[in-house]
């Protein structure tokens, strides 16, 4: 049986917006973190969903995952969907060239951390020497239904 959109929104609000999931356990519910921290956006040349944050991750020179705050300034949650609430810009590539097909959202700034979700880009993007990648508001979008 699939989860309802309402339930998914509550879970996404807790994880991505750091908002309480009320009336679970007691009236206060599952509480947000005192220090919300960030999740990290990664770029991938193939579908990483069966792996971790390093699966098919780009190796373009100067690439680094981008921190996005666990708040309404970082993410938007609506209708069992999560997307970036602000533009996400990656450093200009210093070497190599790769075709980026997917993005990921995970827990670690580097290394083989847990990949929470991933999604295909609407259009593949070339990333490499002299190229700066920027993703507009809402462009990094994952639908959980």
Secondary structure, DSSP 4 states (H G I P E B T S, - for coil): -PPPHHHHHHHHIIIII---BTTSSSTT-BPPPSS--EEEEEEESS--TTS-TTTTB---BT---EEEESSTTTEEEETTEEEESS-EEPPPB-B-EEEEEEEEEES-SSSS--EEEEEEEEEEEEEEBT---EE-TT-SEEE--
